[in-house]
Amino acid sequence: MTPPTTKTAPKTKQPSKSTPRRSIPEGLWLRCPSCAQMIYRRQMESNQHVCPECEHHYRISATERVRQLADPDTFVPMFTGLRSKDPLKFTDLKSYPDRIKREQIKTGQNDGCIAGEMFIKGRAAMVACMDLTFMMGSMGSVVGETLTLAIEHATEHNLPLVIVSCSGGARMQEAALSLMQMAKTSAALARFDDAGGLFISVMTDPTTGGVTASFAMLGDFHLAEPKALIGFAGPRVIRQTIRQDLPDGFQRSEFLQDRGMVDRVVHRHELRSELARLIDYAGM
């Protein structure tokens, strides 16, 4: 007689230990505002901050602009001791000195413009770059003084002058003092022109307000990045004022080139070569 078989309980399936999900670091990818494609940020940055899909030119800081234009280890910063004051005791949501201090901490810059001597493909030049990351590159007293000193230094040392404009216009916290910088920079450029100097104005997105109404449009050569917004008042303000529809591409680089206000629209990848070519052409 065979013993009865005993039924063993079915083995319960042990829950597998799940591997922890790796979180994707924030900001690793971004969506291009022009073509809406998802772009790997490092790929865009290694491409001189230009979209690899549609060639959209991202806005960049003055520090990055200098890095792209200067030959390695040739940029010598100048006029770094200038500081903004608050003669009007201006206060909106916060006081003007507090706002300046916050921008300095955020950007690591004293104000909205950096200037100095550098070499561009072996050509010595005086270069000033406005910084959109510092209060939208607005032109206050320090920015105007930095530009004026750069122009005067180029005049004294017979250097070609390159100014890269990127600004929302005059700095409202300085009121009329900001508007005075338009006349000061323009007068300095007139003296520079009388001395036979070469001034190359490079306009990037955006170049607006008092900057456009003064030194940005006084160059011997006017270069602009593709599709940069260039004008005095914005298209929305103009449309509301004249109550008419504006042409396609109004106030963009290509539109202004067709009408003779911009000499050449230059891709960021070609800007160094174009600056060097113009300096050679002028015999500087």
PyMOL commands that set and color helices and strands:
alter all, ss='L'
color gray80, all
select helices_A, chain A and resi 41-46+62-69+96-107+135-137+141-157+172-194+209-211+215-217+235-242+253-258+268-281
alter helices_A, ss='H'
color red, helices_A
select strands_A, chain A and resi 29-31+38-40+76-78+113-120+123-130+161-167+199-207+221-224+264-265
alter strands_A, ss='S'
color yellow, strands_A
deselect
rebuild
show_as cartoon
